[in-house]
Amino acid sequence: MTSTGGSGRESAGVAWAGESIVTASVIVALLPLGFLHMSSIGSIDPLTAVISDYVFQPGGYALLGSAAISLAVACVVIATGLRRAELPAPRVPTLLFVSAAVALVLVALFPTHTPGTTPGLISTVHRAAGGWVFAVLPVAAWLVAVRARSTPAWRPAAVPLTWATGIAGAVSAFFMLNHVPIVIAGSPLFPFLGGVQRVLCAAVIVVLVMTARATRLAAEHVLEPVPLSPRLRGAA
């Protein structure tokens, strides 16, 4: 019997390229958002206006749309990596990441309404989809963190991902609850809702990057060569 010189597994270096794609997608999303913030200084207050209001700036629809689509790509890439990295029971978090990607596409296609006007169907779709993204992404990553505790390949990521998702979830809950008085009375309890949304957006992006890194490390651990035992080596 001859030895093949390996265990038959893939090389760890090519385990999962998704982290690089997610990082690139995040950068692509941040560039138009940063441009819109810089170009609208003096005309839009980032502490009070939500990010969707930039759609009314020159090129705003295309720039916001490209940012949302880029984040949707990141969500899909993470969803495809969970099973490959052998996350225990990956179905629910995978579906949540995919649903967030679909919601981000809807956010890109359906813009918000003009400030001071009555929301219509298109604006309602935009708001519902955006709310789903902010609500579901911390939950999806938290489910990954919970499952990470039960397997060695994922365990190093469990604690930091739990903390990150907890912070993102808390900011998300505060942001969502402030929309209740908007629906009832037309104004939020906390006046600087735009600032809260930007903190939430940053927290969600951090969670995406951390989940992608955890997935890549777990995939490398799963696919790293297993050394042959002395008995098997002798037989080879």
Disulfide bonds with the S-S distance in Angstrom:
none
